[in-house]
Amino acid sequence: MQQHPVILCLQDTTELDFNGQRIAGLGPLSFEAQRGMYLHPTYAVTPAREPLGLLDAWMWAREPKDADGRRSGPLESLRWIEGYERLAELAPSLPTTRLVYVADREADILALMQRAHALGTPVDWLLRSQHDRALPEGGKLWAGVLESTVLGQIEFTLPARHGQVQRLVRQEIRRRRIELRAAEGGRFEATCLIAREVDAPDGVKPIEWRLLTNREAASLEAAVELIDWYRARWEIELFFHVLKNGCRVEALQLASVPKIELALAVFLVVAWRLARLMRLGRVHPDLEAALFFAPEEWQAAYLLGKKALPKTRPCVREVIRQIASLGGFLGRKCDGEPGVKSLWIGMQRIRDFVQGMEFMKKTHAL
C-alpha cells in the first residue's frame, strides 16, 4: 500500500449459507429459516483495481428473533463504523498514501459520516447514497442536485454480467455541496454527485449512481475520478465470487462457527491471491511468473501437465493457463481466460505436489 498515492478500501457484506449442515453457533440469514453466518471484509485495491490484500474482517452469526420479532446482539450497522475507525488507525502509518473508504448503499449511515468528521476525516469516504435527505434550506437532496448545472459527461463500457450484454454507457454528472448534521452539534460539509445515464437503449433501465463523499469534487475531472473509484467497488463482488465458487467455503464441514472463522481467515488470503493472479494474468500478462510464484510452483505446473520446462522464465499468463489446465481449463480459442474454479483446483494440485517433493527431499536426506 505504501507504494501507491491512493488506496481504495472496499467494504461489503456477504452471506455464507451453511443451511443443512450441523455446525454449532449458526444463525438465521435473510430468511429466518436459513442457517449460516455473515462476513464483512475490508479489501484493499489500487485505483487501477489491482487487489493488494485484506485489511480487516467482521464475522458473525445473527441471533434469532424473539417472540416480538426483535433480534438481540450488537447493532450490525456498527461494522461499517468500526471498519472506518480501523482505517483511521492505519492512516498515520501511511503518510504518503491517501486511504479511501468505499461502500455501497447499506453504508449510507449518518453516524458513520459523523464519526469520520469527529476523527478529523483521516480517511476519505465515498458512499452510494440510499437516503434522500431533507436539506437545511428546504427540499430534498437528490432533487436539489439534479437542479444543479451539468458538469459534463463520461463514457465507459459496462461489462457483461447477470445475463446483461456488454454495452456503452454515457452519463451526465451533476454535483452539489451540502451540509450534514454533526454528532457534537453544528454541521459539516459533504458533496453529493449524481451520474445519470442518457440515451439508454430501449428496454434497459438507465444506470444512475448517487454518491456521497467528503471530497469537494469541484471539477469534472475530480468528479470522474470519484465515479471511477466507485466503479472499482465491483472488485469486492469478484472477491466474494472467488471465495464462494472457487474456494467453496460454503462447503466447509466443521463443528462450530469459531472453527469456520479460523478456516475463513486462511481462505480470505487464498481468495485474494487467486483474484490477484486472475487480474494480473489479464492486465499484465507479460510479467515474469517468478514475481508471483515460487520456482517450485511454476515448475510443478509444467511437470504435472507433462510439459517440458521452458528454457527461459515463463510469463505470468503462461503459468496461470498451465495451472488452470490442471483444473480442467481446455485453453481453446473460444474459452477466453481461465476462471476461478479451474485456477483453484490447479493451485491445490500444485501445492500437494510441491509438499510431496519437499517430503521426498527430507526423506532422501535422512
N, C-alpha and C positions, 0 to 999 in steps of 0.2 A: 504493500500500500504506500510506503514511503517514496516509491519511485514515480508516483503519479500526482499531478496537481489536484485532481478531483477523484473521489471515490463515491460511487452510488451504493448506499447501504439499503438494500431492498428488504422489506419486511412483508410477510403474509402468513396466513394460517391455512393449514390443510388438515383434513380428517384422515385418520388411519383406521380403516374398517377391519376389525377383527371379529366380526359377527360369526357366531357358531363355534368359536374357539373357547377352550376352557383356560382363560387367563385371569388370574385374580386381580381385582382392582380396576377393571374396565368400567367405563361409564357410558351413558347414552350419547348419541351423536345428534345429527339434525333431526332425526326421528327418534323418539324416546325408546322405541323397541330395538334400535340398532345398538351394537356394542362396539366400543373402540376407544380411541383417545385422540388428542389433538397435538399438533406440532406447529410451532411458530418460530422459525429461524430468522436470523439476520444474515443476508447473503451479500457479500462484497463483490462488486463488479466495477470495471472501468467504464467510462462513457462509451468506449468502443465495444462494450459488452463482453470483455474477457473476464471470466469468473476467477476471483482470487482466493475465495475460501469462505468459511463460515465463521462469524464472529460470536454468535450467541444463539441460544435456542431455548424457548419455553416448551415444556412437555407437560401435559396434564390430562387427567380424566375427569369428566364432569360428575358432579353429584346428581343423583336422580331427583326429580321434582317431588315435593311433598304433596300432601292431600290438597293443599290450597294452590297448587301449580307453581310454587316458588322453589328456587334452586339455591341451596346453601353453598358455602365456599366463597373464596375471594372473587371479586369482580373480574371477569375475563378481560374487560377493557384495560385493566392495569398492564397487560402485556405490551400494549402499544406505548404507554408512557414509560415503563421500565426499559423498553428497547431503546427509546431516545436517551434516557438517563445513562445507560451503559455506553452509548456512543459519545455522550458528553464527557464521560470519564476518560474515554480513549483519546479524545481530540487533543489534549495538551501534549501527548507523546508523538503527535504527527503535526508539528508546527508548519510544515510546508505543504500539507495536504488538506484540502477542504473536504469534509465529510458531508454528504447529503442524504438525509433520511427520506426514503421514497416509499410510499404506501398507497393502497387503493382506498376505496370509499369507506371501508369499515374504520379507518384511522381518522376520519374527519370528526375529531373529538375536540371540543373547545379546551378541555382540561389538558390535553397534550400540547396544544399551542401555547396555552398559558404557562405550562411548566417550562417549555423552551424559552419563553420570554423571561421568566423568573431566573433562569440559569444564565441569561445573557446571550442566548442563541449561539452557543459554541459550535453547533451543528446546524446547517441549513435544513429546512424541511420542505417537502413537496408532496402534497396530498391530493388525491382526487376528491372533489367536493361532492358530498352527499346531501347536505342540508342547505336549503335555500333560505339563508338567514335574513332577518329584518335588518335594514341599515339604520344607523342612528338618525339620519336625516329623513327617514321615511322611505317606504318602498322596499322591494326585495332585491337580494344580492344579484341573482342571475339576470333579471330584467335590467337592473342598473348597468351591468357590464355590457349587455347587448346593445344598450343605448349609446355606448361609447364609440369613438371613431375606430374603424378597422386599421390595425397596424400594418397588415399586409397578408399575403397568402403563403402557404407552404404546400409542397407536393411530396408524397412518398408512396412507395409501393407497399400495400398491405399484403403480407404473406398469406398463402392459403392455409386455412385451419378450420376444423369442425365443419367440414362439408362446404365451406365457402371457397370460391376460386380466388386466386391472386388478382388484385386489381389496383389501379392507380387511385389515390385519394388526394383530393385538393381541399384544403381547409382555409377559412378566413380566421384570423386571430384578432381578438379584442382583449383589452386589458383595463383594469381599474384598480387603483389603490384604495383600500378600505381600512376601517378601524374595527378592532375587536376588543371585547372587554377583558381587561387583565385580571388575574386572580386576586391581586392585592388592591384592587380598585384602579380607577383610571382606565386608560386604553392603550393599545399598541397597534402598529400598522402592519398590514399584510397586503398581498396582491392576489387578485382573482383573475385568472386567464380563462378565456373560453375559446376553444378551437372547434369551429363548426364546419362540417363538410358542406361544400356547394357542388351542384351538378352531379349528385349521386345517381348511379344507374337506376332505371325503373325497377321497382320491386325490391330495392335494397334500402334498409334503414340507414340514414345518414349517420356518420360517426361524429359524435360530439363529446369533447372532453372539457370538463370544468375543473380547473386546478387551483389550489390554494398554496401559497408559498410565502415565506418571509422575505424573499428576494424582491427587488423592485421591478426588474424586467421592463425597464422604461423604453427600450428599443426593440425593433423587430428581431434583431439578431439575438438579443438576450432572451426574448420570449421563445424563439425557435429552439434555443439551447435547452430550455426547461422542458419543452414538449418532447425533444429527443431523449432527455433523461427519463421522462415518464414512460416513454415507449420502451425503454430498456427494462422496465419493470417486468416485462414478459419473460425475462431470463429466470426469474424465480419460479414461474409456472413450468418452464422447461426442466428446472432442477427437480421439482416435485414429480414430474413425469419420469425422470431418470430414477429417482428414489423408489417410486412405486412400481413402475413397469420394467425397469432394468434390474435394480437390486431386489425388487419384490419383497419389500419389508413387511407388507401386509400378510405375507405367508409365514412370517416368523411364528414358531410354535414354542413359546417359552411360558414359564409357570406364572409370572406375575408382571405387573406394569414396571416395577423397578428394574427387572431384568430386560424388559423391552427397551427401557430408556438407555441402559448400558449398550445394548446392541445398536440402537439408533445413533449413539454417539460415534460409533465406528462407521456405520453406513452413511452418515452425513458426509464424512470425509471421502469415503469411496465414491459417493454420488457426485460430489464436487469434482473429483479427479476425472471421472467419466465425462461429465459435462464439459470440463475444460479441454479434454482431449478431442471431443467431438467438435468443439468450436475452433480450436487451433488447426485441426485437420482440414477444416473448410475455409478458414480465413487466412491461415499462414501455412499452407501445405508443404512448402519447400524448406521449412526449418529442419534442422538436424534432429533426428529422433533421439539422439543421445542427450538432448536437453531435457527430455521428459521421461525417458526410460533408462533403467539401469542396463548395462550391456547384456546381462543375463536375460533380461526381459525381452528385448527386441530380438536377440539371437534365438531365444526359445520359440518366438513366433514363427520363425522360418523352419526351425528343426521340427516342430510339431506339425507344420504344414508340409513337411517332406520337400522343402525347397532348399536349394543351395544358399549358403550365406553370401550376401552381396560382397563384392570386392572392395567397394567404397561404403562409407557410412550412409545408410539409407535416410530418406527424409521422413518426417512425421506422418505424412499421408500414406506412404507406402506401408509403414509399420502398422498403422491403425487398420488399414484394409486387410493386412495379413492377419492381425489379431482377430478382426471381425469374421474372417473366413473360418476360423476355428469355432465360431459360434453359429455358423450357418449362413453367413453372408456369401452370396454367389459371385458378386462383382461383375455382373453383366452390364452392358451399356445402359440398359433400361432401369437398373437398380439404384442409380444415384449413389449417394454416400452411405456408409454403414449407419444403422440405427443403434439405439442404446442397448437393446436386448442382445444382439449378436456381439456387440463390443464387450458387454458384461460377461457373457458366457465365455468368450475368448480370454478375457483377463483372468477369470477363475482358473481356466486350464493352464495358463501360463504360470500363475502363482504356484499351483500344485507342482508343475514341472520343475520350477526353479527351486522350490523347497526340497523336492526329491533329489535334485542334483547336489544341493548343499549337504543333504544327509549322506549321499554316496561319497562325497569328498571326505567328510568326517570319518565315515566307516573305513575308507581306504587308508586314511592317515593312521588309524588305530592298527 
